[in-house]
Amino acid sequence: MRHRKMKFRPEYLELLRSGRKRTTIRLEKKYELGETVYIADTNGKIYGKALVEDIVEKSLETLNERDAVIDGFESLEELQEILRDIYGELPRDTKVYIYHLKILSWNESRATRSSYRSRRG
């Protein structure tokens, strides 16, 4: 079976690997509940495999501190800032999809190289 790629910025790969980031918030309902996806960087390089365990639909205005923390952020404000950086200004009632992920496997050597590159700038 062919798995689709779920792409992440390099700085989020280590957070996923360590379990600090257990969700991702997206504007599109592109993935399905129970689907296995490849975790990839923005260039498409695969770092691991994850299971989509749950999908929660919310609006931007109903995101809360808990959503931010399980998504790997320190606060709701930080999450909102990153979402603006990625998607631009959006209406507060914009629907978002929170994908809850369970990491199934991880390529340690690729994660180490990516983390090193992102720290070097």
C-alpha positions in Angstrom: 0.0 0.0 0.0 1.3 3.4 -0.9 1.3 6.0 1.9 0.9 9.7 1.4 3.4 12.2 2.8 2.5 14.7 5.6 5.0 17.5 5.3 6.5 19.5 8.2 8.9 22.3 8.5 12.3 21.0 9.6 12.1 22.5 13.1 9.1 20.4 13.9 10.6 17.0 13.0 12.5 16.6 16.3 9.3 17.6 18.3 7.4 14.9 16.5 10.1 12.3 17.1 10.4 13.1 20.8 6.6 13.1 21.3 6.4 16.7 22.3 4.4 17.4 19.1 1.5 14.9 18.9 -0.8 16.8 16.5 -0.7 19.0 13.5 -3.2 21.7 12.6 -4.1 22.0 8.9 -6.7 24.0 6.9 -7.6 21.0 4.7 -9.1 17.7 5.6 -6.7 15.9 3.4 -6.0 12.8 5.5 -8.3 10.1 6.8 -8.9 8.6 10.2 -6.8 5.4 10.5 -4.6 6.4 7.6 -0.8 5.7 7.8 1.2 8.6 6.5 4.9 9.2 5.9 6.3 12.1 8.0 8.4 14.2 5.6 10.2 17.5 5.5 9.0 20.3 3.2 11.3 18.9 0.4 9.5 15.5 0.7 12.4 13.6 2.4 10.8 10.9 4.6 11.7 10.7 8.3 9.2 8.4 9.7 5.7 6.9 9.6 2.7 7.8 11.6 -0.9 6.7 12.1 -3.7 9.3 12.1 -5.5 8.4 15.3 -8.0 11.1 15.4 -9.2 14.2 13.5 -10.9 17.1 15.3 -12.6 19.9 13.4 -12.5 23.3 15.1 -12.5 27.0 14.1 -9.4 29.2 14.6 -11.3 31.1 17.4 -11.9 27.9 19.4 -8.3 26.7 19.5 -7.1 26.7 23.1 -4.0 26.3 25.3 -4.3 22.5 25.3 -4.4 22.4 21.5 -1.2 24.5 21.4 0.7 22.4 23.9 0.0 19.0 22.2 0.9 20.7 18.9 4.4 21.4 20.4 4.0 25.0 21.3 4.5 26.9 24.6 1.3 28.9 24.4 -1.8 29.6 22.3 -0.3 32.9 21.3 2.8 31.1 19.9 0.5 28.7 17.9 -1.6 31.6 16.5 1.6 33.4 15.5 2.9 30.3 13.6 -0.5 29.7 11.9 -0.5 33.3 10.7 3.1 32.8 9.4 2.1 29.7 7.5 -1.4 30.7 6.3 -1.5 34.5 6.5 -4.4 36.3 8.1 -7.5 34.2 8.2 -11.0 34.9 9.5 -11.5 33.8 13.1 -14.2 31.3 12.0 -11.9 29.5 9.5 -12.2 25.7 10.0 -9.1 23.9 10.9 -8.4 20.1 11.3 -6.3 18.8 14.1 -4.7 15.5 13.2 -3.7 13.4 16.2 -0.7 11.3 15.3 0.9 8.2 16.7 4.5 7.8 15.5 5.0 4.2 14.2 8.6 4.3 13.1 11.4 6.9 12.8 14.7 7.1 10.8 17.0 8.3 13.6 19.9 9.3 11.3 17.8 11.6 9.1 16.2 13.2 12.2 19.7 14.0 13.6 20.9 15.6 10.4 17.7 17.7 10.0 17.9 18.9 13.6 21.5 19.9 13.1 20.8 21.8 9.9 17.9 23.7 11.5 20.0 24.7 14.5 22.8 26.0 12.3 20.3 28.3 10.5 
